[in-house]
């Protein structure tokens, strides 16, 4: 497993656990809404994750981009589909999104390498 990928997963889990240990009801409710939003509904979870990736690119949130890239990959979104999501993020967000696409591409490569092992 890739060091960077595993590090991201472990840090996210550790940080979420700590936040929730001390969270107010508002924070707990928000986390619950966030989790519930990406479940199957009128739109399947995979579609919601793809939308989340595009939105995260436009908002330039590297943690969110990483999370949604991982989830898209886990849910079977193909490389060509992910690359088109990157395109949507670039078109909507402009050239400032390019560095985020670079890091997302690196992460996708890591996910593919991990899956090949």
C-alpha positions in Angstrom: 0.0 0.0 0.0 1.3 3.4 -0.9 2.7 5.5 2.0 0.9 8.7 1.0 -2.4 6.9 0.4 -2.2 5.0 3.6 -1.1 8.1 5.5 -4.1 10.0 4.1 -6.5 7.3 5.2 -5.0 6.9 8.7 -4.8 10.7 9.3 -8.4 11.2 8.2 -9.7 8.5 10.4 -7.6 9.7 13.4 -8.8 13.3 12.9 -12.4 12.4 12.4 -12.3 10.3 15.6 -10.8 13.1 17.6 -13.3 15.7 16.3 -16.2 13.4 17.1 -14.9 12.7 20.6 -15.3 16.4 21.4 -17.9 17.4 19.0 -21.0 19.5 19.7 -24.4 18.2 18.6 -24.2 20.5 15.6 -20.9 19.0 14.5 -22.2 15.5 15.0 -25.3 16.3 13.0 -23.3 17.8 10.2 -21.0 14.8 10.0 -24.1 12.6 9.9 -25.7 14.7 7.1 -22.5 14.5 5.1 -22.3 10.7 5.4 -26.0 10.3 4.6 -25.9 12.6 1.6 -23.6 10.2 -0.3 -25.8 7.1 0.2 -28.0 5.7 -2.6 -31.2 7.7 -3.1 -32.8 9.2 -6.2 -29.2 9.3 -7.4 -26.9 6.3 -6.8 -24.0 6.8 -4.4 -21.5 6.6 -7.3 -23.1 9.6 -9.1 -23.0 11.6 -5.8 -19.3 10.8 -5.4 -18.6 11.9 -8.9 -20.5 15.2 -8.2 -18.6 15.5 -5.0 -15.3 15.1 -6.8 -16.1 17.8 -9.4 -17.3 20.2 -6.7 -14.2 19.6 -4.6 -12.0 20.4 -7.5 -13.8 23.7 -8.1 -13.6 24.5 -4.4 -9.9 23.4 -4.4 -10.1 21.3 -1.2 -7.3 18.7 -1.5 -8.6 16.6 1.4 -12.1 16.5 -0.3 -10.5 15.8 -3.7 -8.6 12.9 -2.2 -11.6 11.5 -0.4 -13.9 11.6 -3.4 -11.2 10.3 -5.8 -10.7 7.3 -3.4 -14.5 6.8 -3.1 -15.0 7.0 -6.9 -12.3 4.5 -7.5 -13.7 2.2 -4.8 -17.2 2.4 -6.4 -15.9 1.4 -9.8 -15.7 4.7 -11.6 -13.3 4.1 -14.5 -10.2 6.1 -15.2 -11.7 7.7 -18.3 -14.7 8.7 -16.3 -12.5 10.2 -13.6 -10.5 12.1 -16.2 -13.7 13.6 -17.5 -14.6 14.6 -14.0 -11.2 16.4 -13.8 -12.2 18.1 -17.0 -15.4 19.4 -15.6 -13.6 20.7 -12.5 -11.1 22.5 -14.8 -13.8 24.0 -17.0 -15.9 25.2 -14.1 -12.9 26.2 -11.8 -10.4 27.5 -14.3 -6.6 27.1 -14.5 -6.3 27.5 -10.7 -7.6 23.9 -10.5 -4.6 22.5 -12.4 -2.4 21.9 -9.3 -5.3 20.0 -7.7 -5.8 17.9 -10.8 -2.1 17.1 -10.7 -2.3 15.8 -7.2 -5.6 13.9 -7.9 -3.9 12.3 -10.9 -1.0 11.2 -8.6 -3.5 9.7 -6.2 -5.4 7.9 -8.9 -2.0 6.4 -10.0 -1.5 5.2 -6.4 -4.9 3.7 -6.2 -4.4 1.8 -9.4 -1.0 0.6 -8.3 -2.5 -0.6 -5.0 -5.3 -2.4 -6.8 -2.8 -4.1 -9.1 -0.7 -5.5 -6.2 
